[in-house]
Amino acid sequence: MTTYVITVPGTFTTGVEADARARLSRALGPADPHTTRMGSTEDLDVLNVNEDNTFTLRLTVEADTGPHAEQEARRLADSALRGAGLDEKAAPLGPAVITGIDSEIG
């Protein structure tokens, strides 16, 4: 298994209160990229929200392949958003993309 850092973009289509953001961040805590060498070095936050209500989730995922990692990250993101009370209309997601691989090579 390899540890991947996956970026999942999205947009909040309605106003999102601070408590919903906090619930989302807590739900994503186990997938926080700070647990990887790359995440701690580059200070990758699990949730970044821009002024235009677009957001980026950066998640750590263990998987055998890149496509499986992207699929798992998307599942984690969907689950966390729903847990924070946000459905697919309130927070649609874009495609998941591998933005880092944390390995012993190098």
C-alpha angles and dihedrals in degrees: 000000000000129000112235129188107217126192118210116186124203146156131237102222093189131038111285117209122224091249091057089051090050092050089049093050091049092049090052093046096104089055095047110141090218085084089070127074090241094049095052092044095048096034094235110186120209091228129029120176121194127210091255091058094254113133141191127215116200112195136181113224132179111216144146094235140019094249091051090050092052091048092050092047090052090050092049092048093049092048094048093047092050089047089055089053097257119129128198091272094052094045114017114187130221126216118304114242132192107241099169146008119211108209139147091244117103 
